[in-house]
Amino acid sequence: MYIDQKYFESWMNRLVSHFESVNKKIDRLSNSENKINDEILLDNQDLCLLLKVSKRTLQRLRSSGKLPYKRIGKKTYYLESDVHQFIQKGFSKT
């Protein structure tokens, strides 16, 4: 099977430009932060990774009132300032 050089190059250029546009979209999405009143919102996954705890542990902290949270739809968010206060309280008790 023979493929014309010009056709192949044009096809490759379209493919590369498509990858570049997808890469730009991914960069935009990964750099965007959820914010309310210029304060960063962290979701469960963010906070689990930050505190190195399970989702169940976060649920316990919410239920006990130790960690304030916000619900937007069915998703749970934590204000960055509330997380900092929670961490500071944890260190001051020890």
C-alpha positions as CSV (number, residue, x, y, z in Angstrom):
1,M,0.0,0.0,0.0
2,Y,1.4,3.3,-1.0
3,I,0.6,6.6,0.9
4,D,1.3,9.9,-0.8
5,Q,4.0,11.9,1.1
6,K,2.0,15.1,1.0
7,Y,-1.2,13.4,2.3
8,F,0.8,11.7,5.1
9,E,2.4,15.0,6.2
10,S,-0.9,16.8,6.1
11,W,-2.5,14.0,8.2
12,M,0.3,14.1,10.7
13,N,0.1,17.9,11.0
14,R,-3.6,17.7,11.7
15,L,-3.0,15.0,14.3
16,V,-0.2,17.0,16.0
17,S,-2.4,20.2,16.1
18,H,-5.2,18.1,17.6
19,F,-2.9,16.8,20.3
20,E,-1.7,20.4,21.0
21,S,-5.3,21.6,21.5
22,V,-6.2,18.7,23.8
23,N,-3.0,19.4,25.8
24,K,-4.0,23.1,26.2
25,K,-7.4,22.1,27.4
26,I,-5.9,19.7,29.9
27,D,-3.5,22.4,31.2
28,R,-6.4,24.9,31.6
29,L,-8.5,22.4,33.5
30,S,-5.6,21.3,35.8
31,N,-4.7,24.9,36.6
32,S,-8.2,26.0,37.4
33,E,-9.1,26.0,41.1
34,N,-12.5,26.0,42.7
35,K,-12.9,29.3,44.6
36,I,-15.6,31.1,46.6
37,N,-15.0,34.7,47.5
38,D,-11.3,34.3,46.4
39,E,-10.9,31.4,48.8
40,I,-9.8,27.9,47.5
41,L,-12.3,25.1,47.9
42,L,-10.9,21.6,48.4
43,D,-12.9,18.5,47.7
44,N,-12.8,15.1,49.4
45,Q,-10.0,13.8,47.1
46,D,-7.9,16.9,47.6
47,L,-8.2,16.7,51.4
48,C,-7.7,13.0,51.6
49,L,-4.4,13.4,49.7
50,L,-3.4,16.5,51.8
51,L,-4.1,15.0,55.2
52,K,-3.3,11.4,54.2
53,V,-6.6,10.1,55.5
54,S,-9.5,8.0,54.1
55,K,-12.8,9.4,52.9
56,R,-14.4,7.7,55.9
57,T,-12.1,9.6,58.3
58,L,-13.2,12.9,56.6
59,Q,-16.8,11.8,57.1
60,R,-16.2,11.2,60.8
61,L,-14.5,14.6,61.2
62,R,-17.5,16.2,59.5
63,S,-20.1,14.3,61.6
64,S,-18.3,15.2,64.8
65,G,-18.2,18.9,63.8
66,K,-14.4,19.1,64.0
67,L,-14.1,19.9,60.3
68,P,-16.5,22.5,58.8
69,Y,-17.6,21.8,55.2
70,K,-19.9,23.0,52.5
71,R,-22.2,21.0,50.2
72,I,-22.8,22.0,46.7
73,G,-25.2,19.6,45.1
74,K,-24.0,16.2,46.2
75,K,-20.3,17.2,46.4
76,T,-18.6,18.1,49.7
77,Y,-16.1,21.0,49.8
78,Y,-13.8,22.4,52.5
79,L,-12.7,26.0,52.7
80,E,-8.9,26.2,52.7
81,S,-9.0,28.5,55.8
82,D,-11.1,26.0,57.7
83,V,-8.6,23.2,56.9
84,H,-5.8,25.4,58.1
85,Q,-7.6,26.1,61.4
86,F,-8.4,22.4,61.8
87,I,-4.7,21.5,61.4
88,Q,-3.6,24.3,63.8
89,K,-6.0,23.0,66.4
90,G,-4.7,19.5,66.0
91,F,-1.1,20.7,66.6
92,S,-2.0,22.9,69.6
93,K,-3.6,19.9,71.4
94,T,-0.4,17.9,71.4
